[in-house]
Amino acid sequence: MTRNKKIFTLLLAGIMVFLVAISAGCGQKQSGSSSGALNYPTKPVNMIIAFTAGGSSDVQARRRRDLHSLDYWNQLAGPEHLPGAAEFF
């Protein structure tokens, strides 16, 4: 029984090391990007907020837009309020 436990522990440790090694490069920018990826997106980005304007979800969405949209899309995302749209997501 202890032999099976050792094998299981080694297998689990190997899987964990593999997952850490794979996920280490996921957040890094790639240096050899194609020119099409540099121009993406070509249309304005809309951020759908599934609640009415002025609530806490609106405030949080606008903060997230200000923090992330210039980093990822090189443009500000326009908020689009669709009350009741949470059912569709």
Biopython code that builds the backbone (N, CA, C, O; Angstrom):
import numpy as np
from Bio.PDB.StructureBuilder import StructureBuilder

atoms = [
    (1, "MET", "N", (0.808, -1.194, 0.000)),
    (1, "MET", "CA", (0.000, 0.000, 0.000)),
    (1, "MET", "C", (0.857, 1.266, 0.000)),
    (1, "MET", "O", (0.466, 2.261, -0.612)),
    (2, "THR", "N", (1.996, 1.259, 0.659)),
    (2, "THR", "CA", (2.855, 2.436, 0.693)),
    (2, "THR", "C", (3.504, 2.672, -0.667)),
    (2, "THR", "O", (3.792, 3.814, -1.026)),
    (3, "ARG", "N", (3.735, 1.610, -1.420)),
    (3, "ARG", "CA", (4.323, 1.765, -2.751)),
    (3, "ARG", "C", (3.349, 2.511, -3.667)),
    (3, "ARG", "O", (3.759, 3.390, -4.426)),
    (4, "ASN", "N", (2.085, 2.169, -3.596)),
    (4, "ASN", "CA", (1.076, 2.867, -4.399)),
    (4, "ASN", "C", (0.966, 4.333, -3.986)),
    (4, "ASN", "O", (0.761, 5.210, -4.825)),
    (5, "LYS", "N", (1.103, 4.587, -2.699)),
    (5, "LYS", "CA", (1.030, 5.958, -2.207)),
    (5, "LYS", "C", (2.216, 6.779, -2.707)),
    (5, "LYS", "O", (2.052, 7.950, -3.047)),
    (6, "LYS", "N", (3.403, 6.182, -2.757)),
    (6, "LYS", "CA", (4.579, 6.873, -3.266)),
    (6, "LYS", "C", (4.432, 7.177, -4.755)),
    (6, "LYS", "O", (4.764, 8.270, -5.214)),
    (7, "ILE", "N", (3.929, 6.196, -5.500)),
    (7, "ILE", "CA", (3.741, 6.394, -6.941)),
    (7, "ILE", "C", (2.730, 7.500, -7.188)),
    (7, "ILE", "O", (2.938, 8.358, -8.045)),
    (8, "PHE", "N", (1.637, 7.483, -6.440)),
    (8, "PHE", "CA", (0.625, 8.515, -6.580)),
    (8, "PHE", "C", (1.191, 9.895, -6.244)),
    (8, "PHE", "O", (0.907, 10.868, -6.942)),
    (9, "THR", "N", (1.980, 9.981, -5.190)),
    (9, "THR", "CA", (2.572, 11.254, -4.788)),
    (9, "THR", "C", (3.527, 11.774, -5.853)),
    (9, "THR", "O", (3.508, 12.963, -6.172)),
    (10, "LEU", "N", (4.355, 10.907, -6.404)),
    (10, "LEU", "CA", (5.273, 11.312, -7.459)),
    (10, "LEU", "C", (4.532, 11.737, -8.724)),
    (10, "LEU", "O", (4.911, 12.706, -9.381)),
    (11, "LEU", "N", (3.484, 11.009, -9.052)),
    (11, "LEU", "CA", (2.690, 11.354, -10.223)),
    (11, "LEU", "C", (2.013, 12.710, -10.042)),
    (11, "LEU", "O", (2.003, 13.539, -10.951)),
    (12, "LEU", "N", (1.456, 12.918, -8.866)),
    (12, "LEU", "CA", (0.810, 14.192, -8.580)),
    (12, "LEU", "C", (1.818, 15.345, -8.599)),
    (12, "LEU", "O", (1.513, 16.419, -9.118)),
    (13, "ALA", "N", (3.001, 15.136, -8.045)),
    (13, "ALA", "CA", (4.038, 16.169, -8.058)),
    (13, "ALA", "C", (4.483, 16.467, -9.492)),
    (13, "ALA", "O", (4.714, 17.624, -9.842)),
    (14, "GLY", "N", (4.601, 15.442, -10.306)),
    (14, "GLY", "CA", (4.979, 15.637, -11.707)),
    (14, "GLY", "C", (3.944, 16.433, -12.472)),
    (14, "GLY", "O", (4.286, 17.296, -13.280)),
    (15, "ILE", "N", (2.677, 16.143, -12.218)),
    (15, "ILE", "CA", (1.612, 16.886, -12.882)),
    (15, "ILE", "C", (1.630, 18.344, -12.451)),
    (15, "ILE", "O", (1.446, 19.238, -13.276)),
    (16, "MET", "N", (1.849, 18.589, -11.170)),
    (16, "MET", "CA", (1.887, 19.962, -10.669)),
    (16, "MET", "C", (3.049, 20.739, -11.272)),
    (16, "MET", "O", (2.884, 21.901, -11.642)),
    (17, "VAL", "N", (4.216, 20.124, -11.376)),
    (17, "VAL", "CA", (5.376, 20.780, -11.984)),
    (17, "VAL", "C", (5.094, 21.084, -13.454)),
    (17, "VAL", "O", (5.441, 22.155, -13.952)),
    (18, "PHE", "N", (4.468, 20.144, -14.137)),
    (18, "PHE", "CA", (4.130, 20.345, -15.543)),
    (18, "PHE", "C", (3.173, 21.515, -15.710)),
    (18, "PHE", "O", (3.365, 22.348, -16.596)),
    (19, "LEU", "N", (2.142, 21.591, -14.870)),
    (19, "LEU", "CA", (1.172, 22.669, -14.967)),
    (19, "LEU", "C", (1.794, 24.032, -14.658)),
    (19, "LEU", "O", (1.464, 25.026, -15.305)),
    (20, "VAL", "N", (2.681, 24.081, -13.684)),
    (20, "VAL", "CA", (3.355, 25.343, -13.363)),
    (20, "VAL", "C", (4.250, 25.767, -14.523)),
    (20, "VAL", "O", (4.305, 26.949, -14.862)),
    (21, "ALA", "N", (4.950, 24.816, -15.131)),
    (21, "ALA", "CA", (5.835, 25.138, -16.248)),
    (21, "ALA", "C", (5.043, 25.634, -17.453)),
    (21, "ALA", "O", (5.480, 26.552, -18.147)),
    (22, "ILE", "N", (3.886, 25.036, -17.704)),
    (22, "ILE", "CA", (3.059, 25.454, -18.830)),
    (22, "ILE", "C", (2.450, 26.832, -18.577)),
    (22, "ILE", "O", (2.430, 27.677, -19.472)),
    (23, "SER", "N", (1.956, 27.058, -17.367)),
    (23, "SER", "CA", (1.276, 28.313, -17.092)),
    (23, "SER", "C", (2.237, 29.484, -16.896)),
    (23, "SER", "O", (1.796, 30.633, -16.878)),
    (24, "ALA", "N", (3.509, 29.231, -16.753)),
    (24, "ALA", "CA", (4.471, 30.312, -16.552)),
    (24, "ALA", "C", (4.562, 31.223, -17.769)),
    (24, "ALA", "O", (4.798, 32.422, -17.620)),
    (25, "GLY", "N", (4.382, 30.686, -18.954)),
    (25, "GLY", "CA", (4.491, 31.486, -20.166)),
    (25, "GLY", "C", (3.186, 32.018, -20.696)),
    (25, "GLY", "O", (3.180, 32.694, -21.724)),
    (26, "CYS", "N", (2.078, 31.741, -20.036)),
    (26, "CYS", "CA", (0.776, 32.145, -20.568)),
    (26, "CYS", "C", (0.554, 33.642, -20.539)),
    (26, "CYS", "O", (-0.125, 34.163, -21.424)),
    (27, "GLY", "N", (1.089, 34.356, -19.574)),
    (27, "GLY", "CA", (0.827, 35.774, -19.465)),
    (27, "GLY", "C", (1.843, 36.656, -20.153)),
    (27, "GLY", "O", (1.741, 37.880, -20.079)),
    (28, "GLN", "N", (2.818, 36.070, -20.818)),
    (28, "GLN", "CA", (3.864, 36.867, -21.444)),
    (28, "GLN", "C", (3.469, 37.251, -22.867)),
    (28, "GLN", "O", (2.792, 36.494, -23.563)),
    (29, "LYS", "N", (3.899, 38.427, -23.284)),
    (29, "LYS", "CA", (3.646, 38.871, -24.647)),
    (29, "LYS", "C", (4.616, 38.170, -25.588)),
    (29, "LYS", "O", (5.771, 37.926, -25.239)),
    (30, "GLN", "N", (4.137, 37.852, -26.771)),
    (30, "GLN", "CA", (4.990, 37.200, -27.754)),
    (30, "GLN", "C", (5.692, 38.263, -28.590)),
    (30, "GLN", "O", (5.090, 39.268, -28.970)),
    (31, "SER", "N", (6.959, 38.032, -28.868)),
    (31, "SER", "CA", (7.739, 39.043, -29.571)),
    (31, "SER", "C", (7.535, 39.003, -31.079)),
    (31, "SER", "O", (7.661, 40.043, -31.726)),
    (32, "GLY", "N", (7.232, 37.878, -31.657)),
    (32, "GLY", "CA", (7.112, 37.768, -33.104)),
    (32, "GLY", "C", (5.683, 37.817, -33.578)),
    (32, "GLY", "O", (5.289, 36.970, -34.379)),
    (33, "SER", "N", (4.882, 38.768, -33.123)),
    (33, "SER", "CA", (3.475, 38.853, -33.491)),
    (33, "SER", "C", (3.342, 39.271, -34.951)),
    (33, "SER", "O", (4.171, 40.007, -35.486)),
    (34, "SER", "N", (2.280, 38.784, -35.573)),
    (34, "SER", "CA", (2.020, 39.190, -36.951)),
    (34, "SER", "C", (1.427, 40.594, -36.970)),
    (34, "SER", "O", (0.942, 41.080, -35.948)),
    (35, "SER", "N", (1.466, 41.230, -38.104)),
    (35, "SER", "CA", (0.984, 42.610, -38.204)),
    (35, "SER", "C", (-0.525, 42.692, -38.016)),
    (35, "SER", "O", (-1.029, 43.728, -37.584)),
    (36, "GLY", "N", (-1.262, 41.622, -38.332)),
    (36, "GLY", "CA", (-2.703, 41.621, -38.132)),
    (36, "GLY", "C", (-3.070, 41.672, -36.670)),
    (36, "GLY", "O", (-4.067, 42.293, -36.300)),
    (37, "ALA", "N", (-2.289, 41.035, -35.841)),
    (37, "ALA", "CA", (-2.575, 41.032, -34.408)),
    (37, "ALA", "C", (-2.296, 42.395, -33.785)),
    (37, "ALA", "O", (-2.907, 42.741, -32.774)),
    (38, "LEU", "N", (-1.400, 43.165, -34.360)),
    (38, "LEU", "CA", (-1.088, 44.477, -33.820)),
    (38, "LEU", "C", (-2.205, 45.478, -34.078)),
    (38, "LEU", "O", (-2.362, 46.434, -33.319)),
    (39, "ASN", "N", (-2.972, 45.276, -35.120)),
    (39, "ASN", "CA", (-4.039, 46.201, -35.477)),
    (39, "ASN", "C", (-5.391, 45.782, -34.919)),
    (39, "ASN", "O", (-6.393, 46.440, -35.199)),
    (40, "TYR", "N", (-5.451, 44.722, -34.150)),
    (40, "TYR", "CA", (-6.712, 44.234, -33.606)),
    (40, "TYR", "C", (-7.079, 45.007, -32.364)),
    (40, "TYR", "O", (-6.160, 45.292, -31.596)),
    (41, "PRO", "N", (-8.260, 45.365, -32.084)),
    (41, "PRO", "CA", (-9.466, 45.271, -32.899)),
    (41, "PRO", "C", (-9.585, 46.453, -33.856)),
    (41, "PRO", "O", (-9.088, 47.544, -33.577)),
    (42, "THR", "N", (-10.237, 46.228, -34.967)),
    (42, "THR", "CA", (-10.396, 47.281, -35.954)),
    (42, "THR", "C", (-11.677, 48.070, -35.746)),
    (42, "THR", "O", (-11.801, 49.179, -36.266)),
    (43, "LYS", "N", (-12.643, 47.524, -34.991)),
    (43, "LYS", "CA", (-13.905, 48.202, -34.708)),
    (43, "LYS", "C", (-13.927, 48.649, -33.252)),
    (43, "LYS", "O", (-13.154, 48.134, -32.445)),
    (44, "PRO", "N", (-14.777, 49.578, -32.903)),
    (44, "PRO", "CA", (-14.889, 49.995, -31.502)),
    (44, "PRO", "C", (-15.333, 48.841, -30.607)),
    (44, "PRO", "O", (-16.122, 47.993, -31.023)),
    (45, "VAL", "N", (-14.832, 48.816, -29.395)),
    (45, "VAL", "CA", (-15.153, 47.761, -28.439)),
    (45, "VAL", "C", (-16.278, 48.252, -27.541)),
    (45, "VAL", "O", (-16.207, 49.357, -27.002)),
    (46, "ASN", "N", (-17.318, 47.437, -27.378)),
    (46, "ASN", "CA", (-18.422, 47.762, -26.487)),
    (46, "ASN", "C", (-18.402, 46.815, -25.298)),
    (46, "ASN", "O", (-18.267, 45.602, -25.457)),
    (47, "MET", "N", (-18.536, 47.377, -24.118)),
    (47, "MET", "CA", (-18.600, 46.572, -22.903)),
    (47, "MET", "C", (-20.061, 46.495, -22.480)),
    (47, "MET", "O", (-20.665, 47.518, -22.153)),
    (48, "ILE", "N", (-20.636, 45.294, -22.482)),
    (48, "ILE", "CA", (-22.033, 45.115, -22.123)),
    (48, "ILE", "C", (-22.145, 45.009, -20.614)),
    (48, "ILE", "O", (-21.523, 44.149, -19.990)),
    (49, "ILE", "N", (-22.947, 45.896, -20.033)),
    (49, "ILE", "CA", (-23.212, 45.892, -18.598)),
    (49, "ILE", "C", (-24.669, 45.491, -18.436)),
    (49, "ILE", "O", (-25.563, 46.169, -18.942)),
    (50, "ALA", "N", (-24.910, 44.395, -17.735)),
    (50, "ALA", "CA", (-26.239, 43.793, -17.682)),
    (50, "ALA", "C", (-27.129, 44.415, -16.616)),
    (50, "ALA", "O", (-28.132, 43.812, -16.235)),
    (51, "PHE", "N", (-26.798, 45.584, -16.132)),
    (51, "PHE", "CA", (-27.603, 46.259, -15.113)),
    (51, "PHE", "C", (-27.764, 47.722, -15.504)),
    (51, "PHE", "O", (-27.103, 48.196, -16.428)),
    (52, "THR", "N", (-28.636, 48.435, -14.807)),
    (52, "THR", "CA", (-28.889, 49.835, -15.132)),
    (52, "THR", "C", (-27.689, 50.717, -14.781)),
    (52, "THR", "O", (-26.834, 50.341, -13.980)),
    (53, "ALA", "N", (-27.650, 51.875, -15.390)),
    (53, "ALA", "CA", (-26.550, 52.810, -15.158)),
    (53, "ALA", "C", (-26.645, 53.405, -13.758)),
    (53, "ALA", "O", (-27.738, 53.632, -13.239)),
    (54, "GLY", "N", (-25.486, 53.656, -13.157)),
    (54, "GLY", "CA", (-25.422, 54.308, -11.863)),
    (54, "GLY", "C", (-25.297, 53.376, -10.686)),
    (54, "GLY", "O", (-25.071, 53.835, -9.566)),
    (55, "GLY", "N", (-25.435, 52.091, -10.894)),
    (55, "GLY", "CA", (-25.317, 51.139, -9.800)),
    (55, "GLY", "C", (-23.878, 50.745, -9.556)),
    (55, "GLY", "O", (-22.961, 51.243, -10.208)),
    (56, "SER", "N", (-23.692, 49.843, -8.607)),
    (56, "SER", "CA", (-22.333, 49.416, -8.273)),
    (56, "SER", "C", (-21.697, 48.628, -9.415)),
    (56, "SER", "O", (-20.484, 48.707, -9.612)),
    (57, "SER", "N", (-22.490, 47.874, -10.169)),
    (57, "SER", "CA", (-21.925, 47.137, -11.305)),
    (57, "SER", "C", (-21.448, 48.095, -12.389)),
    (57, "SER", "O", (-20.459, 47.820, -13.069)),
    (58, "ASP", "N", (-22.139, 49.210, -12.555)),
    (58, "ASP", "CA", (-21.727, 50.211, -13.531)),
    (58, "ASP", "C", (-20.402, 50.840, -13.127)),
    (58, "ASP", "O", (-19.513, 51.020, -13.959)),
    (59, "VAL", "N", (-20.273, 51.172, -11.851)),
    (59, "VAL", "CA", (-19.039, 51.776, -11.353)),
    (59, "VAL", "C", (-17.865, 50.809, -11.515)),
    (59, "VAL", "O", (-16.789, 51.208, -11.958)),
    (60, "GLN", "N", (-18.069, 49.542, -11.159)),
    (60, "GLN", "CA", (-17.001, 48.551, -11.291)),
    (60, "GLN", "C", (-16.628, 48.315, -12.751)),
    (60, "GLN", "O", (-15.449, 48.170, -13.072)),
    (61, "ALA", "N", (-17.612, 48.274, -13.631)),
    (61, "ALA", "CA", (-17.322, 48.069, -15.055)),
    (61, "ALA", "C", (-16.528, 49.234, -15.625)),
    (61, "ALA", "O", (-15.611, 49.029, -16.421)),
    (62, "ARG", "N", (-16.868, 50.447, -15.228)),
    (62, "ARG", "CA", (-16.123, 51.609, -15.730)),
    (62, "ARG", "C", (-14.698, 51.647, -15.186)),
    (62, "ARG", "O", (-13.775, 52.052, -15.893)),
    (63, "ARG", "N", (-14.513, 51.227, -13.935)),
    (63, "ARG", "CA", (-13.150, 51.161, -13.385)),
    (63, "ARG", "C", (-12.327, 50.123, -14.129)),
    (63, "ARG", "O", (-11.166, 50.363, -14.464)),
    (64, "ARG", "N", (-12.927, 48.976, -14.386)),
    (64, "ARG", "CA", (-12.216, 47.911, -15.110)),
    (64, "ARG", "C", (-11.906, 48.366, -16.534)),
    (64, "ARG", "O", (-10.839, 48.062, -17.068)),
    (65, "ARG", "N", (-12.836, 49.091, -17.144)),
    (65, "ARG", "CA", (-12.594, 49.610, -18.490)),
    (65, "ARG", "C", (-11.411, 50.553, -18.496)),
    (65, "ARG", "O", (-10.542, 50.454, -19.362)),
    (66, "ASP", "N", (-11.365, 51.471, -17.535)),
    (66, "ASP", "CA", (-10.266, 52.433, -17.478)),
    (66, "ASP", "C", (-8.929, 51.762, -17.217)),
    (66, "ASP", "O", (-7.899, 52.210, -17.721)),
    (67, "LEU", "N", (-8.937, 50.696, -16.437)),
    (67, "LEU", "CA", (-7.680, 50.021, -16.106)),
    (67, "LEU", "C", (-7.155, 49.146, -17.234)),
    (67, "LEU", "O", (-5.945, 49.075, -17.451)),
    (68, "HIS", "N", (-8.055, 48.478, -17.957)),
    (68, "HIS", "CA", (-7.603, 47.439, -18.879)),
    (68, "HIS", "C", (-7.745, 47.758, -20.356)),
    (68, "HIS", "O", (-7.011, 47.194, -21.167)),
    (69, "SER", "N", (-8.654, 48.636, -20.736)),
    (69, "SER", "CA", (-8.926, 48.765, -22.160)),
    (69, "SER", "C", (-7.758, 49.369, -22.938)),
    (69, "SER", "O", (-7.519, 48.962, -24.075)),
    (70, "LEU", "N", (-7.041, 50.301, -22.380)),
    (70, "LEU", "CA", (-5.896, 50.869, -23.108)),
    (70, "LEU", "C", (-4.751, 49.874, -23.198)),
    (70, "LEU", "O", (-3.981, 49.912, -24.158)),
    (71, "ASP", "N", (-4.622, 48.978, -22.213)),
    (71, "ASP", "CA", (-3.561, 47.980, -22.251)),
    (71, "ASP", "C", (-3.824, 46.901, -23.296)),
    (71, "ASP", "O", (-2.899, 46.464, -23.982)),
    (72, "TYR", "N", (-5.074, 46.471, -23.424)),
    (72, "TYR", "CA", (-5.385, 45.341, -24.292)),
    (72, "TYR", "C", (-5.864, 45.742, -25.676)),
    (72, "TYR", "O", (-5.533, 45.079, -26.659)),
    (73, "TRP", "N", (-6.642, 46.825, -25.772)),
    (73, "TRP", "CA", (-7.259, 47.164, -27.049)),
    (73, "TRP", "C", (-6.763, 48.470, -27.635)),
    (73, "TRP", "O", (-7.137, 48.802, -28.760)),
    (74, "ASN", "N", (-5.948, 49.221, -26.935)),
    (74, "ASN", "CA", (-5.450, 50.530, -27.378)),
    (74, "ASN", "C", (-6.574, 51.518, -27.675)),
    (74, "ASN", "O", (-6.398, 52.440, -28.472)),
    (75, "GLN", "N", (-7.714, 51.331, -27.045)),
    (75, "GLN", "CA", (-8.835, 52.250, -27.148)),
    (75, "GLN", "C", (-9.752, 52.033, -25.951)),
    (75, "GLN", "O", (-9.721, 50.973, -25.325)),
    (76, "LEU", "N", (-10.564, 53.030, -25.634)),
    (76, "LEU", "CA", (-11.507, 52.879, -24.535)),
    (76, "LEU", "C", (-12.723, 52.099, -25.002)),
    (76, "LEU", "O", (-13.213, 52.310, -26.112)),
    (77, "ALA", "N", (-13.208, 51.206, -24.165)),
    (77, "ALA", "CA", (-14.416, 50.450, -24.472)),
    (77, "ALA", "C", (-15.623, 51.282, -24.075)),
    (77, "ALA", "O", (-15.656, 51.854, -22.986)),
    (78, "GLY", "N", (-16.596, 51.349, -24.939)),
    (78, "GLY", "CA", (-17.802, 52.105, -24.647)),
    (78, "GLY", "C", (-18.780, 51.260, -23.851)),
    (78, "GLY", "O", (-19.064, 50.127, -24.237)),
    (79, "PRO", "N", (-19.305, 51.787, -22.741)),
    (79, "PRO", "CA", (-20.265, 51.003, -21.961)),
    (79, "PRO", "C", (-21.614, 50.935, -22.671)),
    (79, "PRO", "O", (-22.087, 51.927, -23.225)),
    (80, "GLU", "N", (-22.216, 49.770, -22.647)),
    (80, "GLU", "CA", (-23.529, 49.577, -23.243)),
    (80, "GLU", "C", (-24.409, 48.912, -22.191)),
    (80, "GLU", "O", (-24.211, 47.742, -21.865)),
    (81, "HIS", "N", (-25.366, 49.641, -21.665)),
    (81, "HIS", "CA", (-26.216, 49.146, -20.585)),
    (81, "HIS", "C", (-27.398, 48.391, -21.170)),
    (81, "HIS", "O", (-28.191, 48.946, -21.930)),
    (82, "LEU", "N", (-27.507, 47.122, -20.809)),
    (82, "LEU", "CA", (-28.629, 46.293, -21.241)),
    (82, "LEU", "C", (-29.247, 45.647, -20.019)),
    (82, "LEU", "O", (-28.926, 44.498, -19.717)),
    (83, "PRO", "N", (-30.129, 46.344, -19.296)),
    (83, "PRO", "CA", (-30.738, 45.762, -18.107)),
    (83, "PRO", "C", (-31.484, 44.480, -18.469)),
    (83, "PRO", "O", (-32.238, 44.442, -19.442)),
    (84, "GLY", "N", (-31.269, 43.447, -17.688)),
    (84, "GLY", "CA", (-31.895, 42.167, -17.937)),
    (84, "GLY", "C", (-31.106, 41.265, -18.859)),
    (84, "GLY", "O", (-31.538, 40.146, -19.136)),
    (85, "ALA", "N", (-29.973, 41.712, -19.339)),
    (85, "ALA", "CA", (-29.173, 40.895, -20.252)),
    (85, "ALA", "C", (-28.412, 39.797, -19.536)),
    (85, "ALA", "O", (-27.796, 38.959, -20.195)),
    (86, "ALA", "N", (-28.432, 39.772, -18.214)),
    (86, "ALA", "CA", (-27.710, 38.737, -17.463)),
    (86, "ALA", "C", (-28.270, 37.352, -17.751)),
    (86, "ALA", "O", (-27.567, 36.355, -17.586)),
    (87, "GLU", "N", (-29.513, 37.279, -18.175)),
    (87, "GLU", "CA", (-30.119, 35.991, -18.494)),
    (87, "GLU", "C", (-29.461, 35.350, -19.711)),
    (87, "GLU", "O", (-29.459, 34.125, -19.833)),
    (88, "PHE", "N", (-28.906, 36.153, -20.608)),
    (88, "PHE", "CA", (-28.351, 35.641, -21.855)),
    (88, "PHE", "C", (-26.894, 35.231, -21.743)),
    (88, "PHE", "O", (-26.371, 34.593, -22.657)),
    (89, "PHE", "N", (-26.228, 35.574, -20.665)),
    (89, "PHE", "CA", (-24.804, 35.269, -20.541)),
    (89, "PHE", "C", (-24.586, 34.028, -19.753)),
    (89, "PHE", "O", (-23.442, 33.620, -19.549)),
]
sb = StructureBuilder()
sb.init_structure("model")
sb.init_model(0)
sb.init_chain("A")
sb.init_seg("    ")
for serial, (resi, resn, name, xyz) in enumerate(atoms, 1):
    if name == "N":
        sb.init_residue(resn, " ", resi, " ")
    sb.init_atom(name, np.array(xyz, "f"), 0.0, 1.0, " ", f" {name:<3s}", serial, name[0])
structure = sb.get_structure()
